[in-house]
Amino acid sequence: MLLAGLLLKMGGYGFVRMVWILPKGYMHWFEGLLALAVFSAIYSGFTAMGQDNFKRMVAYTSINHMSYVFLGAVMSAWFICSGKGDASYASLALAGSVFEMFAHGIAIGLMFLMAGVLLLKAGTYHISELGGLGKVTPRIATLLVFGSLAVFGFPPLVVFVGEIQIFIGAISLMFSGSYYIAAIVLVAPLIIVATYLWMIRRVVMSELKPAAEKAKDLTIGEIIPLVILCLAIIAFGIYPAIITRYMTNAIQVHLHLV
């Protein structure tokens, strides 16, 4: 939880800050960095799909989300150096990158907590051994479904807000600069959706398996911190201005929009 929710953001913060400190550095390596962002998003999605270990699946999803953050930063730096495209799209892409870091920390934090819950209550991380949890542990099953919806960007939950800003802003800039082939990055969210729906199908909705049959559900006391994260995911998804109003002006100033 500390790694995904906090420490990963140190790298993301560095990428965002470099947009207006060293934009020409981005521009010098632009095509390679853009390809890296797109490749990382898609490859990490497929890698997550191939995991049988729930914790590893969540970890590779983190790489996918941080690829979007990098994509927004790269395209914003391209706008500053090239002057091509609409300034509002550059602002939107960069704002999305910042918000995505916050959103990712909450949603992935919940899913790493759920990984701990699975190990504690069912004795394993392995998805193939956890079939039928929905029949014996409804609270765990409900939180797994909700966390999955949050992670793959189901509207109006918090991750959706960050991702939609990045994709609208970054892809609009791509078309302005004839880099439209990079729009293939839109395949990545579909892979993550498929990954988590497949996990739900195997863990929550399939036939009961021995590990799940012995599992114990969460108590009221154990569920409280998880519910707090769920409420944060909903609140910031419905009303993202709680965060965005503090960063929009700074982004516009640094992108020379005001």
N, C-alpha and C positions, 0 to 999 in steps of 0.2 A: 504493500500500500504506500509506503514512504517513497519507494522507487518510482512507481507510476504516478502517484498523486502529487509528488513534490520534486524529486530530483530530476526527472525527465524534463521538467519545465525550465531548469537551468540552461539546458542546451537550446530549447525552444526560445527562451528569452534572448539568448545570444544571437540567434538567427534574426529575430525581429529587430533587435537593436542595430544590427549590422546593416539593416535596410537603409537607414539614413546616415550611418557613420561611414560605411564603406560600400556604397551602392555600386561603384565601378568594379569592385572585386567580384560582386555577383555577375555584373555584366560581362566581365572578361571570361568567366566560366559558365555563362548563362545556359547554353544548350546542354552542356553536361549536367549541370545542376537540375535543370528541368527534367531531363531524362531520368536522373537519379530519383527525384521526387515521385515521378509517375511509376517507375519500376518498383520502388520500395513499397508504394501503396498497394500495388497489385500483387507483388510477390508475397508480401507479408500476409495479405488476405488469403491467398492459396495455402500458405504455410499454416495459418491458423485453422483453416478448414481440415487440414490433414492431421491435426492433433487429437489423440485420444485422452490426453491428460488435460483436465479442465483448466488448471492453473496455467499451463503453457499456452493454451488457446487464448486465454485472456491476455497473457503477456504479448503474444504476437499481434493481438488487436491493438495494443498500445503503440506498436511500431506503425501500424496502419494509420492511426489517428495523428501521430506526430509527422507522418509524411504529408498529411494535409496542411499542417502548420507550416512546414517547410515550403510547400507549394505556394501558399499565400504570400510568404515572405519573398520568395524568388520572383514572383510575378510583380509584386509591388516595387522591388528594386529595379526590375526591367522598365517599368513605367517611368520611374524617376530619371533613369539614364537616357531612355529613348524618346520620352515625351509623346509616345504614341498611345492611342486609346483614350478612354474617358477617365478623368481623375477620380470620379466617384466610384468607379470599379476598383481602382487601386486602393482607395480608402476602405472599401467594403472587404476586399481580400485580406488586407492587413488586420482590420478589426476582427474579421473572422478567425484569423490565426491566433490572436490574443484570446478571444473568447473560447476558442476550441481547447486551448490549454486548460482553462478553468473548468470547462464542461467535462473534458476527459478525466480530470482529476477526481471529480465527483462520481461519474459513472463507473470508471474503471476501479475506483476505490471500493464501490459497492460490490463489484464482481469479485475482487480479490478477497473481500470479506466473505462472500459466498463460497469461495474456494475453501477457506478455512472452515466454514460451516459444514461443507460436504465431508471434509476429512474428519472433523470432530464427531459428526452425527452419523455418518455412514461408513467411515473408516477408509475411504479411498477417494482419489481424485479422478479415477479412470471413468470416462463417460460410458464405455462399453459395459461396465459393471454396475451402473446406477439406474438401470431401467425401472420405470414404474414409481418414481418418487411421488408423483402426483396423487397416487392412491393411498399412501401411508403418511406422507409429510406435506400436507397442503400448504402450510406456511412457507416452508422452504421452496416448494414448487412455485408458489405465487411470486416470491421474491426473485427466483431465477428467471421467470418469464418477464417480470417488470424490468429487471436489470438488463436482460438481453434487448428488450425494446429500447431502453435508454442508450445502450452502447452502439447499436447499429443506426441510431439517429431517427427513431420514430417520432414524428411530430405529435404534440408540441413539446417534447421533452428536450432537455438542455443541449444535448449533443447536436440535435437537428439545427439549432440556431447557429452554432459555429460552422457546421459543414455547409449549410445553404449559403452563408455569406462568402465562404471561401470559394465554393464552386461557381456561384454567379459572378463574383468579382474576377477570379483568376481565369476562368474560361472565356469570359468576355474580353479580357486582355489578350488571351491567346489568339482569338480570332482577329483582333485588331492588328496583331503582329504576324499573322499567317503561320502561327504555331498550332493550328487547329488540330493537328494529329495528336497532340498531347491531351486532347479531350477524352482520349481513351481511359484517362484516370477515372472517369465516371463508372467504369466497370468495377472498380475497387469496392465502393459501397454495396454493390449488388452481391459481391462475394461474401462480405461480412454479414449481410442479411441472411444469405443462404447458410452460412456457417452456424449462426446462432439459432435459426429456425430448425436446422438439422439437429443441433444439440438439444433443443427443447423436445423435439420429436423422440429422441432416443432416451433422454433422462426423465422427462415428465410424463410422456404420453404412451410409452411402449409397455410391453408386458413386464410384470413384476419380476425382478431378479433378486438373488439371495442377499446381496449387499444392501439393496434398497429395502428389502423386507425386514431387515434388522435395524434399520435407521430409526432414529428418534427425532421428533419434530422440535422446533424451537420453542422455548418457554417465552412468556410475556417479557420477562426481564432481558432475555437475550435478543429479542426482536426490536427493542427500543432504538438502539443505535442504527440499525438497518433502516428502520422507518424514518428516522431523521434524515438520512441520506436520500431516501426516496422522496421525501417532501421537498428537499432542496432541489432535486432533479426536476420536479414538477414546477416549483415556484420560479426558478431561474429560466425554465423553458417557456413558461407563459408570460413572464415579465422580465425579459433579459435586460431592460433598461436600467435595472438595479446596478448592473455592471457596466454596460456600454456607455452610459452617460458620463462616466468618469474617464473613459479612454478616447472617446470620439474626437474631442477637441484637440488633444495632444497629437493624435494621428494626423488630423487635418493640418495642423501647424507644421509638423515635420515633413509632410508631403507637399507643403507650400500650397495648400488649398484655401487658406484663409490669410 
